Amino acid sequence: MNPNLEKLQAYPFERFRALIRQESQNPELTPVSMSIGEPGHEPPATAMQAMTESLPTVAKYPPTRGSDVLRECIAQWLAKRFGLSPGTIDSNRHVLPVNGTREALFAIAQCLFNQNDTKKPLVLIPNPFYQIYEGAALLAGATPYFYNTDAANQYQPDFDSIPDSVWAQCQFIYICTPGNPAGAVISARHLQQLITLAHQHDFTIISDECYSEIYPANANPPSGLLQASADAGNIDFDRCVVFNSLSKRSNLPGLRSGLVAGDAGIIEMFLQFRTYHGCAMPGYVSAASIAAWSDERHVIDNRSLYQAKFDQVITVLETCFSLKRPDAGFFLWIDLGQSDTQFARNLYREKSVSVLPGSYLSRSTELGNPGENHVRLALVAPLDTCIEAAQRIHDFVTV
Ligand SMILES: Cc1ncc(COP(=O)(O)O)c(C=O)c1O
């Protein structure tokens, strides 16, 4: 067995299941789950139709680099969304379709990390974080180094506080913008600061941007790493790789479709890695993806559904917690000022609402554990259900 497997930690949902194993929910209340961030809105009908119409493609092996049409469609979406000048992004050099960002965020670590470079053992990971980053780093043989994002910094990474000696040992850094769980968007200025550091200290930036399309209707779209890179004159995206997905943008988490884009040298090696990894995107997934990336109407509708939920849930909960709508994403990250695990367990038992303890999404560091005493609420259920759950949480806290 690969000894690194033993370093993997239980997944947050497994830990939550263990937490409530001995508990029964209140039989008078219909259970509501806010613990898992699985989008619940309707996927676009055009994508569903494209998928069924292209089922006969199963008779052929799909290409690992994806169909030309899909790569071109992704390149056009990226260029439009992130304001890239015509010709900056080349669908043949800078883009690959992937089977969801989870798969690709994991695989890129196996492709990039050089175990022989003993002077650079570190992979930097935000804290709290999406646990795939840690598992990917550990299985690649790297040592994770966690940088905290907390209320003191508006949940933004503080790149200035990371010592040069750490940057010098870093092979690559994961960033998540908008972040899971707090929804903070890293500003273009900070992204450019990170690009400068990457060039200075010879590391790669892996930017997980899968929540980039879920933002308040009246706000500017979150900036992204490709845009920051091009604006800084790094027009071939050296050391910059972004990941995005149709799971949240288009409510297609079961389709398993996303993109990776950026540094042409890394994309080329990643393509080679993926040839052996055997993860080409099936033709019917590709057809549905082309339909989804080509349409913005359903994304605008999706945003307004989340907006309504944030408005109403925050109205109910702001009387008992200090809350504001996050920059983006569909989570509320609440500072409880009390034990998150006890809160989640008791809420489950008394009010039949599942929320995820923040400490299951974070690690303890010398600077503390930024997930402790927090919970994450995913606003993925229908509006009425979210309001009902918020009311129950309010009652639970105020009695
Ligand atoms: C921060 C973050 N990145 C990546 C993913 C994976 O998304 P997918 O594999 O569906 O694209 C998730 C899913 O919840 C996530 O929260």
The ligand as an ORCA input file, in Angstrom:
! r2SCAN-3c Opt
* xyz 0 1
  C     -14.112     24.732     -3.234
  C     -14.565     23.618     -4.101
  N     -13.798     23.238     -5.121
  C     -14.156     22.228     -5.929
  C     -15.336     21.541     -5.727
  C     -15.664     20.392     -6.643
  O     -16.651     20.694     -7.544
  P     -16.884     19.847     -8.850
  O     -15.968     18.658     -8.802
  O     -18.301     19.431     -8.802
  O     -16.552     20.738     -9.993
  C     -16.173     21.889     -4.679
  C     -17.421     21.138     -4.457
  O     -18.132     21.244     -3.533
  C     -15.782     22.960     -3.841
  O     -16.539     23.360     -2.816
*
